[in-house]
Amino acid sequence: MSNPVWIKHASQLVTLATEHKGPRTKEAMSKLSIIEDGSIWVENELIQAIGTTEELQRKYATRIDEAEIIDAFGKLVTPGLVDPHTHVAYGGSREREFEMRLEGATYMDIMNAGGGIHATSRMTREATEEDIFAQTKKRLDSFLAHGVTTIEGKSGYGLNVETEIKQLRVMQRLQTEHSIDIVPTFMGAHAVPAEFKGKEDEYVDLIVNDMLPRVAGEKLAKFNDVFCEVGVFTPEQSKRILEAGKALGLVPKIHADEIEPYGGAELAAEVGAISAEHLLKASDSGIAAMAKQGVIACLLPATALYLRENPARGREMIDAGVPVAISTDCNPGSSPTTSMPLVMNLACISMRLTPAESLCAATYNAACAIQMEDKVGSLEIGKQADIVLWNVPNYQQLQYLFGVNHVNSVWKKGVKVVG
């Protein structure tokens, strides 16, 4: 059993402590529960006490000599960041497509020409499990270095039973061999594979009858996601896939209204999805339906920037009562980044979230989007000691000083993993 850790004298200790269950909306997203001269006592992987330095010094006066003492004077302390939407496990790279976009090709142009998801599918099918493991581990190391301690990871680059299972097994293995918590999502409905072109409903049959039962039976995923988009899966096909997953115990998620308005946000509300992702082209009625049903909007501002698209209407969604989370969308084609600090910056700059809302969207609300809020996303007694020290004195500077990684050190379950 390791010694206790006592973090003391934080300039600002942002706890995001909350009294209610579920994601935050509207004004609640700005309530960060900040403790000045803050202090945390960590033991047995969990937060045991939290308060001012003076309070904890009195509480643990007879045990201070036991503790590893971390002086956070002049530093911001927050929960570990949570990334609720990644495609982190895959093979290969697609840097040539970046140049193609700069030359004028659109996302769907590239995909229809055999690039995009289809290109990564080919490379992931060809890669061994060890190859994918090694590539993914490097990306997870980078996530940790940027203050991310929990992520969601989707399959979806196999598009056949064997390779979808291979991706999910890599993530399952990394869950035990890497510090980061990985919450797995099955996304066999990421695209229609080339061999099923013109036979899209047959591929939906394969997902429903073969892939989903196998994934659920082997307990390889918690969520089931589908790309509901023109030229990918129709709302009707998407609903069939999501309802089939629900019947097997997989919670629905949906890639919605990214390229064109297509009723994806409305479908998310109809099927009771925990979150709808992207939403660049979500309709007013879709936003209203999500607010009514409490569907979390998982917004991806780095993807919009990388694709040179207008961002999702984050400010309007929050004002309408939609709970908002943010994510890197780490993937090889449209957002090859692991920097959640950059995503927080972009959420403020491009979607007009406030610095407080952006931090909530990257911690507590992000944890809610992957049903992890009981363990991570805020600093509260009994939760995992997932903690980041930042080389800035307050949360406003974290968002104001753009495009810089301010991480000083990172703790995962009470163990220092960065710094």
VEXKETOR-15888 format. One record per atom (N, C-alpha, C, CB): x, y, z. Coordinates in pm, whole numbers, plus 50000, padded with zeros to 5 digits. Glycine has a CB too. Example, Ala and Ser with C-alpha at 12.3 -4.5 7.8 and 13.67 -1.06 7.14 Angstrom:
REM residues 2
513194943150780512304955050780513204967050780511314955350905512854977550708513674989450714512905000350787514084994050572
REM end
This chain:
REM residues 419
500864988150000500005000050000500895012450000499035000150124500645021749908501485033649896501125043850003501335039949757502045053150024501805063850120500695073050072503085071850145500035079950164499065090050123499745101250044498325095850245498955108249964499435120049891498645132049943499265118349734499365142549979498725154950024499105166149927499135158550171498145170449849498325181949759497815194349834497565180049621498655204449849498275215949931498605229049861498975215350067497985239549909498245253449866497945255849718499695256949893496955248749661496555251849523496005265949517495505241649471496445273349416495905286849398494395286349379496565293849277493945277549291492535274249277492405259149269491905281149152491555253549353491205239449346489775238649292491335232249486489665234949164488355234149099487795220149121488455237448945486775219049207486275205749242485145200949152485805205749384484335210249098483125206749024482195197749105483485199948894482275198949237481395191149323479945194449293481715193849472479115184149293477715186149257476815178449352477455181749112475645183749380474705177349470473655169149396474015187649557473565170949265472535163949190473155154049093471645173949115472395144149056472845134148959472635139448818472085120848978473425134048726473215137148585473985149248540471775139248558474015151448408474815162348351474275176048387474875160848200475165185848382474785199548414474275206748289475965207148475473325215648310472775223848203472795238448243471345219348168472685247148143472525261548162473515266948266471085264748204473005274548365473875281348461474695271548543473055290148552474195259548563474925249748645476275246148584474085237148663476425247748452477715244748388478805254448431477575245048238478435265848486479425275948527479785275048674478915289748496479145266048748479385265048893480495254848917478075260948970481715259948932482885251248938483255247049080484055258048875482645253149182482955249749323484455250849349482455235349356484955262849346486395265549358486765267749505486795277949274487855261549547488425263749680489755271049663488615250149758489875282849722491155290249721492085284149825490935305649750493375284149797494355277449884493865263249914494565285450017493525256049808492875243149820493825231749849492135240249696493265220849899494065209549943493265196649927494505211450090493965185749891493345172449875494205162149947493185168749724493535153150018494235141750079493795129150004493915140450233494775121649951494535109849868495115097549935495135111649727494325086749936494795074349995494015062849934494645074550150494705051649909494055039649854493295042849725493095033649956493915050649637493425054149503492295064349504492965041649434491775067849623490585076249629490855089449702489455068849698490005099249675490045111849748489395109449885489305123449669490165112049991489675109850127489175122750192490755103650212489745134050152489335146850210489685157950112490005149250348488925168750120489135180150031488675192650105488355178449895489435203450092489105215850162490225225750148488805213250309490305235350240491425244550238492645237650297491095257550317493825243050269495055237350324495015237450476496285245050274494525248250534494445249150680493545238250736493935262950723492405235850672491465225750721492085211750719490195225850637492765208450609493345195050600494585193650688493705191850455495285204550708496435203950797495975200550940497205217450796494865206250982494325202951114493825188551118493185212651152493105184551013492485171251011493525160151016491635169750885494655162050945495655151550934496955155151007495955148650788496845163251111498035168151182498945156851229497615176551302498345145551273499155134551326499675125251217498345126551425499295127551091499675118350983500475124950872498445111950925500745137750885501415144950775502765138850742501585159650812503475133650842504785127650816504705115250728505465124150947503515109050721503345097150636503225100750488502105089350680502815112850460502335116250325503455121150233501265126850334503245118250103504015125149999503345138749981504055116949863504095149450004503525162850004503825169649871504075171250122502795174549805502905181549678502495196049701502025174849566503435205149685503135219349701502645224849568504385227249752501345228349563500735233549440500605248649444499355227149418501455255249519501375269849530501485276349391502505275349623500535285349362500535292349233499985284149118501905296449200499475272049147498995263349040497485260949051499745249849044496885258248936495505253948926495455238848942494865258348792494475233849017494255219449030492815216348987494505214649178492675206548898491345202748846491205187548847491125208348703489995182648823489865168348794490635164848667488375164448780491015152148656491535147448528490515149748419491905132648536490975153848301490065156248190489505142948140490785163748075488305143748084487615131948031487305134547884486305128748112487725125447797487445126847654486375116647616488745124947567485145121047588484025111647572483755107147430482805117847626484685109847336484445105847196485795104747126483505116147121486325092547115487565090647040487445078146953488775089547135488265078146850488445066346763489925062446776488045069246610490365059846899491795059646931492515047146883491965060847078491775035946863492415023346828492255020346679491835011746911493335021646604493265019246459494675016846406492595031246385494755012846280496035011146214496245021646106496144997246155497515024846080497855033645968497745048445996497005030345854497815056345886497815070945894497295076445761499255076345925496755088745766496135094245644496555108845619494605093445654497835111345632498295125145615498085130545473499755126145650498045121845372497835126345234496465133045220497945114545136495475128145295494135134045287494095148445337493155125745365494985151745429495075165645475495415174945359496125167045587496375170645278496735178545159495575178945059497985172745092494865167645043493745167344949492665177444988493145153244943492405178545118491405188345163491865202545132491135186945313493135205145152493665218545123493585221544974495105219745171493565210944894493435212644749491975213344704494135201344677491035212044800489625214244768488705202544783489525218844634489235190444813488375178644828487585179644958489225165644825486325175344955485505175345076485625161845147484015178345041485105161445270485095149045350484445137745270484345151045485483255140245213482545129745141483205126645007481085133845119483865136544941484625133744819485695123244846485285146744765486425125244955487505116144990486965102345024488315121645108485875102045100485285089245141484745081645020484155091545244484085088644929483505082144811484565077244713482575091644740485775082844724486875078444639487675067044701487805090144611487175061644812487855050444877488775054544989488635042844777488815067545019489625072245131488795073045257490235085845099489205081845347488455083845470488385071045553487065088645438487195068445607487015056745693487405043945619485565055845741487105043145487487435031045412488945028545409486895032145268489745039245399491195037645396491705032145529491885051045364491205037945639491635033045770491125018945794491155042345882489955015645741489445002045754490404992045689488045000945692490884995545570491834986445503493094984645587492194991745363493634995845637494884995245714494684988145848495425009345738493514989645909493254983246037493014968346018492044989646105492374964445908492214950245879493564943545859491334948145755494474950645793495794944945763496704944645885496464952845652496504953645980497384954646096497144943046192497174968146168498214938646258498054928546362497534935146489499384921246389497044926846578496584932146707497734939146779496014920846795498944933846768500104940046833500414953646773501334930946822500284954846639500514967746574499534978246627500374966346420498264974546633497244983946679497464987446826495824978146658497834977446904498124979747046499234990147062498514966547115500334988446987501484997447001501125011646960502664992446919500415013046847500015026446802499085033046902499345025746664498135025446951497145031147043497795035047174496005021247068498715027047225499405030147350500115043747339500425019047385500745046547225501405059447208500405070847215502155059947074499245068947155498225079447161497725081347304497055076047067497565070447378497135071647517498185078747601496845057847575499455076147576500515083347645500395098347621501905078347600500085102147498499925116247464498705122247532499815117947313497605114647537496425119347611496795122447756495305108747606497495113247822497895115547962498725128247975498685103448015499655130347883500515142047889499735155047875501565141347780498535154247818497665165947804496575166447912497025166047665496735158448018495825159448131494585150848123495425173248147494495141748024493315133248008493545120048081493005130547856492635116648171492785104548251491715093948222492745108048397490675097548146489625088048108489185091347966488425088648207489025081047883488515083247748487475072747713489665083047645486625076147617485805066547546486565062747419484365072347514486505049947382487155045447259486195037447174488395037147291486055041347046485135034546955485875024846864484355044946870485205014046830485675005946718485185012946590485144990946727484965005546483484435012046364485385013246248483955025246399486615008046264487555007946151487814993646104488875014746191486954984346145487044970746096485994968245990486894960746210484734971446026483594969745936483424955245892483754978545813484004946245968483684932045960483824926446102484624924345858483284914646123483224909446260484624908146319482524895746263485544902246245486874899146298487604911846342487694891846192487604922246257488404933946288487754942946392488674941846162486424943646392485744951046500486094944946636484204951046478486064931746643486424924846766487884927546800486164909646755488744927746700490174930346723490384944046786490964929446591489714954346735489824967646794489354967746939489024977746712488214961646964487674961747099488564953947195486254956047101489174943247148490064935547236491344943347266490414922147171491824950947171492984959647199492644969447311493434967347071491474975547303491084985047408490884977947541489804992347368490324965947538490144958347661491494955247725489374945247632492464951747643493804948847695494464961547751494694942747585494324972647681494914985147727494264989947857494784995947620493014986447877492344990148002493084984348122490874985248001493714972848104494464966648215495944970148211494294951648211496474974148095497914976348082498314991048072498424969047962497335000048071497645014448063496925021648176497225020347925497475033048216496905040648328495515046148298497825052048366495285050148173494015056448137492865046448147494085062247996491725051048199490495043248190489935044748049489455047848297489615033447985489035033447850487635027447857489935025547749486655035047815485275030247811484955026647666484255041047868484675014047633484575009647494483175011447434484984995147483483175015647308481955017047228482095008847101481675031947194481095000847071481044993646943480475002946837480194980546954481185004146723480695012546614480905005746480481385026146616480384993646469480414986946339479674994746233479824973146350478765003446276478005011946183478675025446166476565013946233479995025146140480755037346114480715041045966482215035746160480585030845883480485032545737480005019345680481865036945673479535019745556479205007445484480465002945411477995009445384481004991045440482254986945375482084985245225482754973845436483204986545155483184986445008482514973844953484594987544953482704962545019482154950044968480634949344980482774938345041480034958945053478574959345066477974971344992478184959945213478744977644905478204988944830477024984244745479304995344740475894991144758474674987144691473884976444765474994982244554474454971544875473784961244957473774965845103474484947344942473454978645122473584984645254472724977645360473194999345248471504973745323470634967145420471184953545462469234965545363471914947245373472544934445410473624936845516473164927545285474334948045503475344951045605474674954145739476224962845560473554961245736472794963545859472384950145921471544972445831471954940745837471614927345887472814921045957471144918345771474004922545898475214916745956475484922846095476434918945863475344936046105475554942746234474554937446337475414958046219473294937146300472224933646395472274918946433470864936946335472524910446337472404895946362473694889246406471904889246239474834895046367476124888646398476994897046493476894886046270477264909646452478224917646528477714921046668478534930346454476524926746677476014931146807475894919646907474664937846789475334908146869475264897146965476634892447013474514885446905477614892446922478974888246961479584898247059479864886846836479484911147029480064921447115479404921247252479904935447050478074920447254477364920247381477654907447459475864921747358477694896347388477924883547453479294882747518477774872347355480304888847456481664888747511481934900747600482684888347397480904909247622481034921147708482214929947667481174916947855482304932647536483404940447481483104955247471483774935147346481864959347492481504973447477480384976947573481094976647332480324989647607479264995047692478225002347608479855004547798478675008347495477815016547412477785011247269478275031247414476765015547194476605012147053476355025046976475415001847032477215028146881477175040846808476915038146660478495048846827476335048146590476055046846447476245060446382474615041446422476755060546260476965072946183475715075146097478275072046094474795082946149473545086046077473815098245990472355088746178474005095945861474395106845771474035103045628475925109745782473745113245546473495110945403474675103445343473245124545328474405092445275475465084545214476095074445307476505093445161475665074045433476195064245528475025055645575476935071345650474415058645690473255051245736472055060545748473535044345871470915056245696469705064345702469175064645845468635058745605468285074045876467665073846010466965060646040466665085346022466335054745940465645042045962466635030645993464795038445838467705030045915468735019945942469395022346077469795019945831469655035046106470295038446233469425034346351470585053546240468125037146341467215033546450467215018446471465795038546420467195010846361467184996246374468434991446448467094989546235469594997046414470854992946477470874996846625472064999346403470425008846656470455013446795469465005846881470155028346802468285003046828467294995446905467754981046926465924995746834468424975246826468944961646843470014961246952469534956546710470854971646955471864972347061471234973947199472804983947035470194982447206469504984347335468954971147387468374994747321468404963147299467814950247340468884940847399467124943547221470144943347362471254935147413471994941847528472234932147301471484953347574472084960147688473124970647654472694950247775473294973947526474244984247485473544997747476474914980647350474115007647541473505021047548473725028247416474095029247667472695034547358472865041047228473615054347234471505043347166474455056247135475065069047100474845071046951476615069547138475005083346901474785085346758475645096846705473295088146731476365094346596477005104846518475895111646437478165099146423475585124046467474365130146414474625143446345473365132146525474005145346230473925158546165475295165246152472975167646243476295157446109477635163246093477785170445960478695152446105477385163945853477615169345719476385176745669477985158145621475215170945693473945177045651472905175345762473435170845517471905184145770470805181645864470025169445820469875194045875469935159345906469395146445863468495140045969470525137045830468105147846067467235142446171467935134146276466185134246109469265135046281470005126946377469775131146521471475127646347469695144246546469445148946682468075144446730469555164346690467085145346641465745140746674465745125746704464775143946560466485117946625466545103546647467205100446781467305096646533468235108046817468885105946947467885107147060470025116046967467025117447052465995119247154464985107847150465295132747136464615103447031463585093147017464025079947078463235091146871465295076047055465745062947102466325063647243466785057147007466365075447302466925076847437468425075247441466305066747528469125080447338470585079947337471145087947454471135085447203472255083147508472895090847614473535103447558473945082347687473985102747431474615114447370474435114147219476115115047405474475125947161474545127647016475825135346988473275135046958476595130946888477935136246865477985144346735478955124746861478895153646728479125162846615478075174046613479085155046481476935171846550475795181246554476085194746488475375183646697476985195046391477295207646323476075213346253478415205646223475225204446201474065208946124472745205546193474095202745984472765203746324471545200146396470495210946381471845197646544469245206946367468145216346349467685221946483466965209446277466925232746478466355238446600465455228246669465555251246568464665220846590463765210946651464555199646714462795205446546465675195946651466525185546708467145189846840467615181746610467605202246845468175207546969467125207847079468745221646946465915212247045464835212647144464495198647194463585219247083464485188847104464185175047144465265169447236464035166047020466525172647207467605168047294467495174247432468965171347231467175187347438467025194047567465915187547648466745209047547464805184547583463655178647652463985164947709462465177647558464745156947634465045143247675466345142047754465115134447553467095153047767468345152647842469485145747770468115145847971469425145347636470505139347557471715148847560470055136647409472865143547592474085151647599474595154347458475175144647685474885167047429475535170747302477035169647320475115185247256477645160247250479105158647255479685165947134479525143447257480275177647158480685186547050482195185647028480285201047083482595186846901483965183546858484555195246779483975170646773484935206146847485365218146774486645216446696485525229346870487535207346738488775205246661488475198946525489745196446739487455190246520487055184146393486525194546297486005173246417485675203446346485145214146261486275222846208484125222746339487235226046294488375234246250489195226846144489275237846369489475214046168490325206246078489665204645941490625192546139488325203245941487585201845816487185215245757486355193345838487535226045825487195239745784485675241345766487925243445652484945236145866483495237245869483085246745981482835223345888481895252445969481375260346080481135251146199480055267746039481465255546320481315246846437479865244946477482095252446553479645235346563478305233346621477915245646703478275220546710476615247346722476095259246791476075256946943474665262646740477285255946998477415252647138476725262547231478835251747174476915275347203476295285647288474765284347288476715299847240474205282447168472755281147158472255268447226472325281147011473025257847216472605245447280472555246847432473545233947242473585252847490473585254947635472425263847676474915261147682472215274747602471115283847635469755277247622471175296147546469665267047533468405259847514468195248947618468365253747376469185246647703469055236547807469615222947774467645234947840470415222047666471075209447632472355208047716471395208647478472565196747782473855194647849474945192547744473775182447946476055199647757477105199347655478385193547712477355213447600478985184247638480325179047663481175182047540480295163647694482485181647556483385183947443484435172947437484065197947454485005171047317485915159847293486885163147181485125147047261487995155747179488955157247069488445151046939490275150947107487615140546948487295132046832488565126146773486545140146725489545123146855490825117746808490575106646705491665112246927491045109046581490895099246474491885102646365489435099046419492165093346272493245095546175492905104846060493665082746120491615108346042491265115745923490795129945945490235108645851489925132046042489315145346057489675152446186487845144346049490435145846275490885152546398492015144746463489705154146498493185144446400494295136646454495005143946569495295133346344494285145946679494855152946794494495145646922494355167546799495325147347023495055142147157494995153547259496125131847198494875165847211494965177447300493605182547343495735188547231493145177947459491925183447516492095198147558491485175147635493285202447604493425216847629493135225347506494835219847678493595220947388493275228147264491775228147240494005221947145491115216747263489675215747242488935225347336489185201147265489395226747459488775236347551488935250547499489385235047692490135253647450490345266847388489355269247275491795268147335489255259347185488395260847067486925261747106488605249146970486525254647212485135255447257484775269847294484895246147376485745276847354485515290947388485555299747264486565295747490486545297747180486775306847067485735304946957488175304647010485455292446922484605290146805483135287646839485125278346728482855282846963481485279646998480945288747109481375265147041481765297847156481385308147253480965302447389480265316347198481545291047428481405286747565482265295647653481795271847582481865297847777482715305047870483825295747918481895310447991484915301147976485955292348029485435282448132487045300648091484495286648216483915277448315483115266448247483025285048415482285270048150481495260048079482375250148005480535266747980483455255247947484365246547873485005236347965485445254847803485415240548084486035231248178485025220948227486635238848296483795225248254482735215748293482485205748181481425223348328482475210548057482195201847941483305191647919482025210247816484515194547967485655185547949485915176648070486895193547918485075178048173485275170148295483965163448336485805179048410483145170448412481945164148469480935160048362481285173448568480575169148270479605165448167480155154748074479205177648086481465155348047482085144947964481995131448032483555148447933482185131148164482055118648238480615113448231482475120648385479645122548239478235118448228477955112148091477295130448251478615117047986478365112147851478845097847832479055121147751479665092747925480115078747917479785071348047481635078047888478825076748121478315070448245479435067248343477555057648211480355076848359481465075148453481455085648564482775075748378480365093348575480375104648669480435100348815479155113048647480115087848846480225083248984481675080949026479435070449002482575080148928483985077448958484905089148924484435065148884484635096148814485555106348764484775118848724486385101048643485505129248686484865141348634484745152548735483525138048584484895149448864484895159648968485785154749081483445162849020486205164049168487035160649282486155160549406488235170749297485765148649449484865146949562485295134849643483405145649516485015134949771485375123949860484745110949807484895126750005485585100649798485135087549752485345085149604483715085849783485635095749527485895093849384487375090549360485495106449305487645085149241489025082249203489865095049212489095076349061491085093449258491995104849267492655107049131493075102649377491855111749035492315115448901492455130648902491325110448787493695135648907493945149648940495005155248846494395151149088494815167748803495805174648719496235187548788495235177648578497555189648794498125202448834498555209748708499325200648932498145222548697498425230548579499345242348615497115235748516500205245948522501145256948544500515270548517502375255248456499305272348566498595285148562497895286748697497565285848440497605299048741497025300948873495505299948879497435313948926494835300448763493365300248766492825294248637492805314648786491545290248641490965283348525490805292548405489615277548563490685305748430490565314948316491835314748230490285329248365493005314148294494245313748215494365300848136495455315348307493795290148187493835277448115493215278847976493115266548194492155286947966491485288947837492065300947761489985290947858492555310747834493035323147772494365321247699493185333947879495275313647756496595311447695496455300147593497695308147804496225303747470495725295047364496795285747309495155303347252496405272947290497245263447218498495259147291497625269147088498495260147426499655256347506499245245047600500215268647586500125235347618499865224847715500425229247850500495211247670499555232747942499965238148072500105227348179498975248548117500055214548142500105203848241501435204148315499905190148174501345204048447502525202648532502705188048572502425211648657501635181848620501695167848663500285162048667502385166648803500225148848656498945141848649498985129848744498625137248503497885128148822497705116448906496525108248855497505120449054496725095248847495635086048811495465076148926495925078548674494275076248985493995067749102495075069449209493895052949060495485082049228496425085349334497875082849302496095077849454498185078449181499575075649140499995085849036499725061149084501165091849058501645101648959502035094448831502855109649014501435098548717501705092348589502345101948489500435086848531502315114848520502975125048438503595135048534501945132148338504845139348505505475149848585506535144148677504425157248666
REM end
